[in-house]
């Protein structure tokens, strides 16, 4: 019999990833619009890089635990096309997080500055291919996150307590 909840370590990694991603998008948005030389540019850039590395590490750990620890089965009511969409969205969320997490450091490498998140953003070449990928992947990731949230909320409202699987809600 499969568990009804994700393991606590996966719950913690999930919510820490959510927090980091929620911070990454506005920090990245503001950071990209600030002129080089502004006193805010470098600290925001470094925060963005640090959070990006954290999301990459947490995503790798989540995948490790996904294949090592017992996972709850999809909700029983999720069948057919909805089950296929459920699986596809979850898989693409992992792929999206990995692509975003790898494309950021790839900008560093393609710019020849190493992998340190403490690099001066002025030393980076934002015309390298990885920079364009990083900018464009964010739209796909945002769309996937939106689909995931709509799915969770609609199931929670219509069918029951799916949030308890990730440590929220009343449980069963």
N, C-alpha and C positions, 0 to 999 in steps of 0.2 A: 504494500500500500504506500502510495506517495504521501509526503508530508503536505500539510495544508498551508504552510508558510515557508518562505525562503529562509535559509539559515541566517542567523543574526549577523554574521560577517557580511553576507551579501546585502542584507537590508542596510547595514551601515555604509557599505561601499556605494549602494544605490543613492542614498540620500546625500552623502558627501559629494558624489558626482553631480547630483541635481544642484546642490548649493554652488559648486564650482562653476557649472555651466551657466547658472543664473547670473553669477558675477562676471563670467567671461564675456558674455555678449555686450553688456553696457560698457564695460571697461574697454573692450576692443573697439566699439563704436566711437566712444569719446577719444580714445588714443589715436585712432586713424584720422580724426578731424583736427587734432591739435598740430600746430606748426612745429617743425623741428626747431630746437632752440628754446621752446617754452619750458619753464621749470617743471611742468607736469608731464611732459612727453616721456622722459626716461623712466620715472617711477611707475607710470601707468603701463608702459611697455613691459617693464620687468615683472609687474604683477600679472599681466596677461600671460607672459611666458611661463612664469612659475605655476599659475593655475592650469595652463595648458599641459605642462609636464605632469602635474598632479592628476588631471583627468586621464591622460594617457596611461599612467601607472595604475590608476584605479580600474580602468577598463581592462587592462591586461590581467589584473588580479580577479576581476569579476569573471572574465572568461575562464581563468584557471579554476575558480570555484564552481562555475557553471558545469564544467565537465568532471569535477571531482566530488562534489557534494550532492546529496539528494535534492531534487527540485520538485516543487509542487506541479502537478499536471495542470494544463490549462483548465479554466473553469468548465464544468461539465456541459453547460449550456452553449459553449462556444464550439460550433461544429461547422463542417462544410467550408463555404467560402470565408466565413468569419474566422475559422481556425487557421486557414491558409493566410489570411491577412494578419492575424495575431502573430503567427510565426515569422512572416515576412517582415513586419514592422520591427519586431524584436531583433531579428538578425541584422536588418539594415541600420538600426540604432547603434549596434555594436560596430558595424562597418563604418558608419559615419563618425562615431567618436574616435575610432582608430585613424581614419583618414585625416580628420582635423588635427588629432594629436601628433601625427607623423608629418603632416605638411608644414606645420609651424617650424619644427626643428629643421626640416628640409630647407627652408628659407635661410636659416643660419648656415647650414652646410654649403648650400649653393652660393652663398655670399662669402664663404671662406673664413668665417669667424669662429668656427667650433660650435659647441652645443650649449655653452653657458647661458642661462637665462639673464645673467647680469651684463650682457653685452650692451654697448651703446647703440640705440636704434639707428643712429646716423651712419653706423658702419655697415648696415644691411643694404642689400640691393633688392628693392621691392619690385623689380622688373623680371626677376627669375621666374621660371615656370611654377615653382612651388608656391610662390606668393599668389599667383592667379588662382591656383587650385584651392588654396586656403580660403581666399575671399569667396570663391564660388561654392565650396563645400558647405559654407555656413548656411546658405539658403536651403540646401537639401536637408541639412541637419535640423534646422528650424521647422521645416515642413514635417519631418518625421516626428519630432517632439510634439508638434501640434496634433498630428494624427494619434499618437500614443495617448496624449492627455484626453482628447475627445473620446477615445475608446474606453479609457479607464473611467472617466466621469460618467459616460453614458451607461456603462455596465453597472457602476456603483449605484446610480439613480434607478435604473430599470430592474436590475436583477438582484443586487445585494452587495454584500461586504467584500469586494475584491481588494480593497486597500489593506485589509488585515494581512494579506499575503506578504506585504512589504512593511509590516510592523505598525500600521495605522488602522484605526477602526476597532470594532468590538470583537472580532474573531469569531470562531465557531467552535 
